[in-house]
Each structure stands twice: as C-alpha cells, then as structure tokens.
C-alpha cells in the first residue's frame, strides 16, 4: 500500500515537470508581432506575439535587426541568441523573404541593467527591397522597428550605400524630435541606439567607425540636386547623433553561406566567433529598458504603446514623425486641457470681461507651461501646441457664453428687485421723499456693486431709465398726496382733540392747518402755488423729520403706534382718572356752571 502511494506521488511529480517543460518549450520559438495586411502596404498586430509580450512583468527592452532582405538578419539573431537555424528564427535562401512583418523570440533574456531586472526581447524584421513590396511598406517596418527597439542593429553587407543612408531619414527625424529631451533631465521618450553592423572581411586599413564617418561625410552638390541635399541633411543629423550611435564590423562566418545552418562554432571562422561574442557584449552594454513618458514599460504597457504607434504609422499614406508625435502628445494635451478647464471652473461666474480675460490668460499660461515641460518632440510639437491653443479657445468661448448668461440672469434679478422696490415706494402709506431717496440710493448702489459681467452696461442703461421714471413719478405725486394726507390728518386731529383727548390746543392747531391748506388753495386758485410757499417747505421738512429718520420709520410702524396710542387713551379714559383723581396735565375743556371748575364729562 505504501509502495503504491509513493508511485502515485512520483507519477504526479513527473507529470508536473512534464507540463512545466512543455509550457516552456511552447515559448521556445518565434512568434509574429506585426504582419502585413493583404495589400502588403500597411501593418496589423498579431495576437500570438502580443500575448507572449503581455505576460512579462519586468521592464522591457528590445533589440531589433533591420536591413536589406537576404542580408543574414535572421541568422545574426540566432547567433546572438545562441540558437541554431532549426530552433531559432527561420532562415531562408530563396529569392523571396522568409520573415514577414516583425517577429519576436518567445523567451526573453533576463539581464540586470543598472540594478533593474530587465527582460530583453529580440525582434526580426522583414528585409527591405524584397520582391512585390512598396517602399511605403518598408518605411513602416523601419519606422515601427525604430520606435519599438532600445537597440537598432542596422545589418549591412559589405558597405554603406546612399540608399542605406536615405533609409535612416525616419530615424533621424525621430531622433531630432525626441533626442534633445533625453539629453536633458526629463527622459520623455528615448530613441533606439543605432548600431551600424558592417559584415565585411576587409576594411582596407580603415576601422569600421572611420568607414561610417566617411559614408556620412557631405557630398558636394554643385548642380543643386535636391536628392543629394536631402541625403546631406540626413548625413549632418546622423553626425550630430554620434553619441547615440556606434559601429561594429563582423567578418563572414564562412565562405559557404548556404551551409551555415549546418555548421557548429568550431567549423566557423575563429575571427567571426570572437567578434560575435564581442558583439553580444556590446549589445548588452548599450541596451537600456524602453522608456516612454518618463517610465519603463512592462509587457501590457509595451503592447498598449505598440498599438498606439501602429495606429499612428498606418494613419497616413506615408508614415511620418508628425503623426507619431501627435500620438505621444495626445494624453499630455488632454491633461493640460483638463488643467485649464479645472482652473477656469474655479473662477466664480459672472465676472467682468476684463477679469475673465485675466483669468483666461493666467490659466492659459500655466497650461502651456505644463505642456512645454512634458510634451514630446521639438518641431512637430508645435502642431500639438497649436491644437492645445485651439482647444483652450473653444473652452474659453463656452465660458464666455456661460458668463454672459449668468451675468444676464444676475443683472435681471437685481433689476427686477429694484423695480419692485420702486413700485413699493410709489405707494407708501405715508409719502416720504427721504425714504424714497434712501430706497433709490440703496437700489442704485446694490445694482452697481452686485451686477457684474458683460450684461452690466445694458442693464445699467435700463436701470437708469427705470429709476428716472420712478423718481419723476414720485415727485409728481408726492406734493399732491402729501397735501391730501395733511388735509385728512388735520380733520382727524380736530376730532381727536375735541372728542377723544379733549385737548384744546391740538384741536386749535388742527383747525389752523386745515384752514391754511383750504383757504390758500382757494385764494391762489391751485394747490401747485402752495408748493413754492416757505410755510409749505417748513411743513414738508417737519413731516419728513417725523415720518422717516434714523430712529423711526413711521410708514412701517404707523399702525402699531396708532394701536398703542388708542390703547393708552382708552386706558386713561377708563382707569387713569379714577386712580389719579381729577388732576390733569393738559388744559381740558371746562364747565363754569356753579362757579366751580371741574372736568367736562360726557
């Protein structure tokens, strides 16, 4: 029984090892990452290779080999990976190219780079100038390999041709856009290190670096040929990029090139084997993790980055650095636009046009500074900067419309409030010029301080017209209403003084006022002539002092005061005389019958 148990455990363990071995063997091959579309003009992603890359958790670096077709790129990669032709990248000796698109070796090499564990992938690319392909397709392959890789090995047989230099135009343009940033403190996007690999047995007494320098020397152009000028510009740029490129020579491994796959190291040229190992060391020394937007990329991030790049390169008829820069700057542009929008959202609307313009300028400057600090590219970044300006202008126009709307709503509300206030002042129970002026001033000041924004000018004009009409109407009705009110008041005081308070002086004063108002208007034909009389001015001044002053607003408190007065008189008539006797502080009406003076009774 115990023996059977041990056999079962051993069987399970062997099965586990077998499955683990088979899973590793499953990655021990090349997988397509990018493949051509049916028309062989554009590129599309291949899920097999992407799934291989996605599983990597470490920072990723990539080594890509580019060059003409049938130049030995796949064989070179197998040599760098220490693989035979039968287990590594496919090697072809036919007229048509073996590799289509871009392929990746399934098992990355783990390296410790500056203390960071890095997974290094090796990429094989479809050769240039093969049969049945367009130049645009070759440009896309080259452009994508340039962007994907950390080290770009330019595999050239024998020598450097004019066409080989012209092919580097995209790499040069890419480096001109991004390389300046790498040399500064911010590493936004690091272009690939360019390694010129010349496969040649004899260099005629020159080093490979001298050969490269000679090939990059300007060619005289006395005839003004545009193509020569363009290649000379590439030469100049490549010379400036000297610290981002290096050169290496590799002799032929054997004269019988068609049998290389069947040869082992001891059958190859010893010089070749030695130089091959030096090349491995050189690649390992210059390779660095891929850096995008200031950080390294793991597998999933690298695939997302690749999807963005491929979309940009397929966008136009010809792959351009400009479209690539737009992809890199898209997220930064969105962040800076959000920064602008957030700052403008904090501005309390409505505002005056000048204040809103100042807030816009402050927010715009800060957003553009953030873009300048983070953006990719130098020349083509201007287009992204202009796009950011346009987007901010669109947001600002919407804010202007919102400011106009809110300004209109606020000023309309203040105008309506003042209009209601003026209407209330027109129908005061006790007409008072002082109270009207106070309300008029308060309305005017509150409108002046609270109404802001572009609608203020329009509503100020409406406000002045409305206040002017209200003032004119109030003044017109003021004297007439006050005259009628005083006539009625004098008659009321006659009744109060004679029958309620029974205070003769109040009755006499009321009669004097009534007689003056009535006889004056009869004598001078109209009440309007009274309004210019000094006596009338005195009456008005006294009235204004009593009705509205800092201590008392009689229009508001008139009814409570009358009620309190009525209660006081009622109390005095009923209880005050019994409690205090017949003594009175006021000269009352008296009855002389019987020779004795006593208060008149009902």
C-alpha positions in Angstrom: 0.0 0.0 0.0 2.8 2.4 0.9 4.6 1.5 -2.3 1.6 2.4 -4.3 1.3 5.8 -2.6 5.0 6.6 -3.4 4.4 5.5 -7.0 1.4 7.8 -7.3 3.3 10.8 -5.8 6.2 10.2 -8.2 3.8 9.9 -11.2 2.2 13.3 -10.2 5.6 14.9 -9.8 6.8 13.7 -13.2 3.6 14.9 -14.8 4.1 18.3 -13.3 7.6 18.5 -14.6 6.5 17.4 -18.0 3.8 20.1 -18.1 6.2 22.7 -17.0 8.7 21.6 -19.5 6.1 21.6 -22.3 4.9 25.1 -21.3 8.5 26.4 -21.5 9.0 24.6 -24.8 5.8 26.2 -26.1 7.6 29.6 -25.9 10.9 28.3 -27.3 10.1 29.6 -30.8 9.5 32.8 -32.8 6.1 34.5 -32.9 4.7 37.1 -35.2 4.1 40.5 -33.6 3.2 42.6 -36.6 2.2 41.2 -40.0 1.3 42.8 -43.3 -2.2 43.4 -44.5 -3.4 41.7 -47.6 -2.3 44.6 -49.8 1.1 44.5 -48.3 1.1 48.3 -47.7 0.1 48.6 -44.1 0.7 46.6 -40.9 -1.6 44.9 -38.4 -1.0 43.4 -35.0 -0.6 39.6 -34.5 -2.2 38.3 -31.2 0.3 35.5 -30.8 3.3 37.7 -30.3 1.4 40.2 -28.3 0.3 37.5 -25.8 3.9 36.5 -25.4 4.9 40.0 -24.5 2.0 40.7 -22.3 3.0 38.0 -19.8 6.2 39.9 -18.9 6.1 41.8 -15.6 9.6 43.2 -15.7 10.7 46.4 -17.6 11.1 45.5 -21.3 14.0 46.2 -23.7 14.0 45.2 -27.3 16.8 44.5 -29.8 15.7 44.8 -33.5 17.7 43.9 -36.5 16.9 45.7 -39.8 18.5 45.6 -43.2 18.0 44.5 -46.8 16.4 41.2 -47.5 18.7 38.1 -47.7 21.4 40.0 -45.7 21.5 37.5 -42.9 19.4 39.2 -40.3 17.7 36.0 -39.0 21.0 34.1 -38.9 22.5 37.0 -37.0 19.7 37.0 -34.4 20.1 33.2 -33.9 23.8 33.7 -33.3 23.1 36.5 -30.7 20.6 34.1 -29.0 23.0 31.1 -29.3 20.3 29.2 -31.3 20.6 27.0 -34.4 18.7 27.8 -37.5 16.4 24.9 -36.9 15.2 26.1 -33.4 15.5 29.8 -33.8 14.3 32.4 -36.4 13.6 30.9 -39.8 16.4 31.4 -42.2 15.7 31.4 -46.0 18.0 31.2 -49.0 15.2 31.6 -51.5 14.6 34.7 -53.6 11.5 35.8 -51.6 12.0 36.9 -48.0 11.4 34.3 -45.2 10.3 36.8 -42.5 7.1 38.7 -43.0 6.4 41.7 -40.8 8.1 41.7 -37.4 8.7 38.5 -35.3 9.8 38.1 -31.6 11.6 35.3 -29.9 9.3 33.8 -27.3 11.8 33.6 -24.4 13.4 36.9 -23.4 16.9 37.1 -22.0 16.9 38.3 -18.4 19.6 41.0 -17.7 20.4 43.1 -14.7 20.7 46.7 -16.1 21.7 49.3 -13.6 20.3 47.2 -10.8 16.9 46.7 -12.6 15.9 43.2 -13.7 15.1 43.7 -17.4 13.5 41.3 -20.0 15.2 41.7 -23.4 13.3 40.6 -26.5 14.9 40.1 -29.9 13.0 41.2 -32.9 13.4 40.0 -36.5 12.1 42.3 -39.3 11.2 41.8 -42.9 14.0 42.8 -45.2 14.0 45.9 -47.4 13.7 45.9 -51.2 12.2 42.5 -51.5 10.1 41.4 -54.4 6.4 42.5 -54.5 6.5 45.3 -51.8 6.1 49.0 -51.9 8.6 51.5 -50.5 5.9 52.8 -48.1 5.6 49.3 -46.6 9.4 49.2 -46.0 9.2 52.6 -44.4 6.5 51.4 -42.0 8.5 48.4 -41.0 11.6 50.5 -40.4 9.7 53.2 -38.5 8.0 50.7 -36.2 11.3 48.9 -35.5 12.9 52.2 -34.7 10.2 53.1 -32.2 9.9 49.7 -30.6 13.5 48.9 -30.0 16.0 50.0 -27.5 18.9 48.9 -29.8 18.5 49.1 -33.5 21.1 47.0 -35.4 21.4 48.1 -39.0 22.7 45.0 -40.7 24.6 46.0 -43.9 26.5 43.6 -46.1 29.9 44.8 -47.4 29.4 48.6 -47.4 27.1 51.6 -46.7 25.2 52.8 -49.8 23.4 56.0 -50.4 20.1 54.1 -50.2 21.1 52.8 -46.7 21.6 56.4 -45.5 18.4 57.6 -47.1 16.6 54.8 -45.3 17.6 56.4 -42.0 15.6 59.6 -42.6 12.8 58.5 -40.3 15.2 57.5 -37.5 16.9 60.9 -37.9 13.7 62.8 -37.8 12.6 60.8 -34.8 15.8 61.5 -33.0 15.6 65.2 -33.9 12.2 65.3 -32.3 12.9 63.3 -29.1 16.7 63.0 -28.6 17.1 66.6 -27.3 14.9 65.8 -24.4 16.8 62.7 -23.4 20.0 64.7 -23.0 18.2 66.9 -20.5 16.8 66.0 -17.2 13.4 64.7 -18.5 13.5 61.4 -20.4 10.2 61.5 -22.2 11.0 59.1 -25.0 14.4 57.6 -25.7 15.1 56.7 -29.3 16.8 53.5 -30.1 20.6 53.3 -30.0 21.7 52.9 -33.6 24.4 50.2 -34.2 25.9 50.1 -37.7 26.8 46.4 -38.3 29.0 46.0 -41.4 29.5 42.4 -42.5 32.8 42.6 -44.3 36.1 40.7 -44.2 38.4 43.6 -45.1 38.1 47.3 -44.4 41.2 48.4 -46.4 43.1 49.7 -43.5 40.2 51.6 -42.0 38.2 51.0 -38.8 34.5 50.5 -39.1 33.9 53.8 -37.3 36.1 55.6 -39.9 34.1 53.9 -42.6 30.9 55.1 -41.2 32.3 58.7 -40.7 33.4 58.6 -44.4 30.0 57.5 -45.6 28.3 60.3 -43.5 30.6 63.0 -44.9 28.8 65.6 -47.0 28.8 65.0 -50.8 29.5 68.1 -53.0 26.4 69.2 -54.8 27.4 71.8 -57.4 24.4 71.0 -59.6 21.9 71.7 -56.7 20.4 68.2 -56.8 17.5 68.0 -54.3 18.0 64.3 -53.5 21.7 64.9 -52.7 20.7 67.9 -50.5 18.2 65.7 -48.6 20.8 62.9 -48.1 23.4 65.5 -47.0 20.9 66.8 -44.4 20.5 63.2 -43.1 24.3 62.9 -43.0 24.6 66.0 -40.9 21.9 64.9 -38.5 23.5 61.4 -38.1 26.8 63.1 -37.4 25.2 65.2 -34.6 23.7 62.0 -33.2 27.1 60.4 -32.9 26.8 59.8 -29.2 23.6 57.9 -29.8 25.1 55.5 -32.4 28.1 53.2 -32.7 29.6 51.0 -35.4 30.8 47.4 -35.4 32.3 45.1 -38.1 31.7 41.4 -38.4 33.6 39.2 -40.8 31.8 36.5 -42.8 31.4 33.3 -40.7 32.2 31.0 -43.6 32.6 31.2 -47.4 29.8 28.6 -47.9 26.9 30.7 -46.8 24.2 28.2 -47.8 25.6 25.7 -45.3 26.0 28.0 -42.3 22.9 26.5 -40.6 24.6 23.0 -40.6 27.9 24.3 -39.1 28.9 24.4 -35.4 31.2 27.1 -33.9 34.3 25.0 -34.3 33.6 24.9 -38.1 33.2 28.7 -38.4 35.9 31.3 -38.8 37.5 31.8 -35.4 37.7 35.5 -36.0 34.0 35.6 -36.7 33.3 33.6 -33.4 35.4 36.0 -31.4 33.8 39.1 -33.0 30.3 37.6 -32.5 30.9 37.3 -28.7 32.2 40.9 -28.7 29.0 42.0 -30.4 26.9 40.2 -27.8 28.8 42.1 -25.1 28.4 45.4 -27.0 24.7 45.0 -27.3 24.4 44.1 -23.6 26.4 47.2 -22.6 24.3 49.7 -24.6 20.9 48.3 -24.1 18.5 50.0 -21.7 14.9 49.5 -20.7 12.4 51.2 -23.1 11.3 54.5 -21.6 8.1 56.2 -22.6 6.6 59.2 -20.9 9.3 59.1 -18.3 8.8 55.5 -17.1 9.8 51.9 -18.1 7.2 49.6 -19.6 6.1 46.1 -18.6 4.5 43.7 -21.1 1.0 45.0 -21.1 2.2 48.7 -21.2 4.6 47.8 -24.1 1.7 46.2 -26.1 -0.5 49.3 -25.5 2.3 51.5 -26.6 2.8 49.4 -29.7 -0.9 49.6 -30.6 -0.8 53.4 -30.4 2.3 53.6 -32.6 1.0 51.3 -35.2 -2.3 53.3 -35.4 -0.2 56.5 -36.0 2.0 54.9 -38.6 -0.9 53.5 -40.5 -2.8 56.8 -40.3 -1.5 58.4 -43.4 -0.3 57.3 -46.8 3.3 57.7 -45.7 4.4 57.1 -42.1 5.5 60.4 -40.5 7.1 61.5 -37.3 4.4 64.2 -37.0 1.7 61.6 -36.6 3.9 59.8 -34.1 4.4 63.0 -32.1 0.6 63.6 -32.1 0.1 60.1 -30.5 2.6 60.8 -27.8 1.3 64.3 -27.1 -2.4 63.3 -27.1 -2.6 62.3 -23.5 -0.4 65.3 -22.4 -2.6 67.6 -24.4 -5.7 66.2 -22.7 -4.1 66.6 -19.3 -3.1 70.2 -20.0 -6.6 71.0 -21.4 -8.1 69.5 -18.2 -5.8 71.6 -16.1 -7.0 74.7 -18.0 -10.7 73.7 -17.6 -10.3 72.9 -13.9 -8.7 76.3 -13.2 -11.4 78.1 -15.2 -14.1 76.1 -13.4 -12.8 77.6 -10.1 -13.5 81.1 -11.4 -16.8 82.3 -9.9 -19.1 83.5 -12.7 -20.2 86.0 -13.6 -17.1 88.2 -13.9 -16.3 91.4 -15.7 -14.9 90.8 -19.2 -11.5 92.1 -18.1 -11.4 89.8 -15.0 -12.5 86.8 -17.1 -9.8 87.7 -19.7 -7.2 87.9 -17.0 -8.2 84.5 -15.5 -8.1 83.0 -19.0 -4.6 84.3 -19.6 -3.3 83.0 -16.3 -4.8 79.6 -16.9 -3.6 79.5 -20.5 0.0 80.4 -19.5 0.1 77.7 -16.8 -1.4 75.1 -19.1 1.0 75.9 -21.9 3.9 75.8 -19.4 2.8 72.4 -18.3 2.7 71.3 -22.0 6.1 72.7 -22.7 7.5 70.8 -19.7 6.0 67.5 -20.7 5.5 67.4 -24.4 7.2 65.1 -26.9 9.1 66.4 -29.9 10.5 69.7 -30.9 9.5 70.6 -34.4 6.2 68.7 -34.8 5.2 69.5 -31.2 4.2 73.0 -32.5 1.2 71.4 -34.1 0.2 69.9 -30.8 0.8 73.2 -29.1 -1.4 74.9 -31.6 -4.1 72.3 -31.1 -4.0 72.9 -27.4 -4.4 76.6 -28.0 -7.4 75.9 -30.2 -9.0 73.6 -27.7 -8.5 76.1 -24.9 -10.1 78.8 -27.1 -13.1 76.6 -27.6 -13.4 76.0 -23.9 -13.0 79.8 -23.3 -15.7 80.6 -25.8 -18.1 78.4 -24.0 -17.1 80.1 -20.7 -17.7 83.5 -22.3 -21.2 82.3 -23.2 -21.8 81.0 -19.7 -20.5 84.2 -18.3 -22.9 86.3 -20.4 -25.8 84.1 -19.5 -25.1 84.2 -15.7 -24.4 88.0 -15.9 -27.7 88.5 -17.7 -29.6 86.4 -15.1 -27.9 88.2 -12.1 -28.5 91.7 -13.5 -32.1 90.8 -14.5 -32.7 89.6 -10.9 -31.3 92.8 -9.5 -33.2 95.0 -11.9 -36.5 93.2 -11.1 -35.8 93.6 -7.4 -35.1 97.3 -7.8 -38.2 97.7 -10.0 -40.3 96.0 -7.3 -38.7 98.2 -4.7 -39.5 101.4 -6.6 -43.1 100.2 -7.1 -43.4 99.7 -3.3 -42.0 103.2 -2.7 -44.6 104.7 -5.1 -47.5 103.5 -2.8 -46.1 104.4 0.7 -48.9 104.8 3.2 -47.1 107.9 4.4 -45.4 109.6 1.5 -41.8 110.4 2.3 -39.2 111.9 0.0 -36.4 110.9 2.4 -37.5 107.3 2.4 -37.8 107.3 -1.4 -34.3 108.8 -1.8 -32.9 106.2 0.7 -34.5 103.3 -1.2 -33.4 104.8 -4.5 -29.8 105.1 -3.3 -29.8 101.6 -1.9 -31.1 100.1 -5.2 -28.6 102.0 -7.2 -25.6 101.0 -5.0 -26.6 97.4 -4.7 -27.0 97.2 -8.5 -23.7 98.9 -9.1 -21.8 96.5 -6.8 -23.6 93.2 -7.5 -24.3 93.4 -11.2 -21.1 92.3 -13.0 -20.2 90.9 -16.3 -20.9 91.8 -20.0 -24.6 92.5 -19.4 -23.9 95.2 -16.8 -23.7 98.1 -19.4 -27.1 97.2 -21.0 -28.8 96.8 -17.7 -27.3 100.0 -16.3 -29.0 101.9 -19.1 -32.3 100.2 -18.3 -31.8 100.8 -14.6 -31.2 104.5 -15.1 -34.3 104.9 -17.2 -36.4 103.0 -14.7 -35.1 104.9 -11.7 -35.5 108.2 -13.6 -39.1 107.4 -14.4 -39.8 106.3 -10.8 -38.3 109.4 -9.4 -40.2 111.7 -11.7 -43.5 109.9 -11.0 -42.9 110.0 -7.2 -42.1 113.7 -7.2 -45.1 114.5 -9.3 -47.4 112.6 -6.9 -45.6 113.5 -3.7 -46.9 117.0 -3.1 -50.4 116.2 -4.1 -50.5 113.1 -1.9 -48.9 114.9 1.0 -51.4 117.8 0.6 -54.4 115.4 0.7 -52.9 113.4 3.5 -52.3 116.6 5.6 -55.9 117.8 5.0 -57.2 114.5 6.1 -54.8 114.4 9.0 -55.9 117.9 10.2 -59.6 116.8 10.2 -58.7 113.6 12.1 -56.8 115.6 14.7 -59.7 118.0 15.1 -61.9 115.1 16.0 -59.2 113.5 18.2 -58.5 116.8 20.0 -62.2 117.6 20.6 -63.8 114.3 21.4 -61.1 111.8 22.3 -58.2 113.5 24.0 -60.3 116.7 24.6 -57.1 118.7 24.3 -58.0 122.2 23.0 -54.5 123.1 21.8 -54.5 120.0 19.4 -57.9 120.9 18.1 -56.9 124.6 17.5 -53.6 123.5 15.8 -55.5 121.1 13.6 -58.1 123.8 12.7 -55.3 126.3 11.8 -53.7 123.7 9.5 -56.9 122.8 7.8 -58.0 126.5 7.3 -54.5 127.3 6.0 -54.5 124.5 3.4 -58.0 125.1 2.2 -58.1 128.9 2.1 -54.6 129.2 0.5 -55.6 126.9 -2.4 -58.9 128.8 -2.8 -57.1 132.2 -2.8 -54.4 131.3 -5.3 -56.6 129.0 -7.5 -54.4 125.9 -7.3 -52.6 123.7 -4.9 -49.4 123.9 -7.1 -48.8 127.5 -6.0 -48.7 126.3 -2.4 -45.7 124.1 -3.0 -43.5 127.1 -3.5 -44.6 128.8 -0.2 -42.0 128.8 2.6 -44.7 127.7 5.0 -45.2 124.6 2.9 -41.5 123.9 2.9 -41.5 124.1 6.7 -44.4 121.7 6.8 -42.7 119.3 4.4 -39.4 119.4 6.4 -41.3 118.8 9.7 -43.2 116.0 8.0 -40.1 114.3 6.6 -38.4 114.5 10.0 -41.3 112.9 11.8 -42.1 110.2 9.1 -38.6 108.9 8.3 -35.4 109.4 10.3 -32.6 107.2 11.5 -34.6 106.3 14.7 -38.1 105.7 13.3 -39.7 104.7 10.0 -43.2 105.9 10.7 -44.6 104.3 7.5 -43.6 100.9 8.9 -44.6 101.5 12.5 -47.7 103.8 12.0 -50.3 101.1 12.6 -48.6 99.7 15.7 -48.1 103.2 17.1 -51.8 104.1 16.5 -52.9 100.9 18.1 -50.7 101.6 21.1 -51.9 105.2 21.3 -55.6 104.1 21.2 -55.0 101.5 23.9 -53.3 104.2 26.0 -56.1 106.7 25.6 -58.7 104.0 26.3 -56.9 103.0 29.4 -56.6 106.7 30.5 -60.2 107.4 30.0 -61.4 104.3 31.9 -58.9 103.9 34.7 -56.5 106.8 34.8 -59.0 109.4 36.1 -60.2 107.1 39.0 -56.7 106.3 40.0 -55.2 109.8 39.8 -58.3 111.9 40.6 -59.3 114.9 38.5 -55.7 116.3 38.1 -54.7 116.7 34.5 -51.5 117.8 32.9 -53.4 119.0 29.8 -55.7 122.1 29.5 -59.0 120.3 29.2 -62.5 121.7 28.3 -64.2 123.0 31.5 -67.8 123.8 32.6 -68.3 127.1 34.6 -71.8 126.2 35.9 -72.0 126.6 39.8 -68.9 128.6 39.9 -66.7 125.6 40.3 -64.3 124.3 37.6 -64.3 120.6 37.1 -63.5 118.4 34.1 -66.1 118.1 31.5 -67.9 114.7 31.4 -69.9 113.0 28.9 
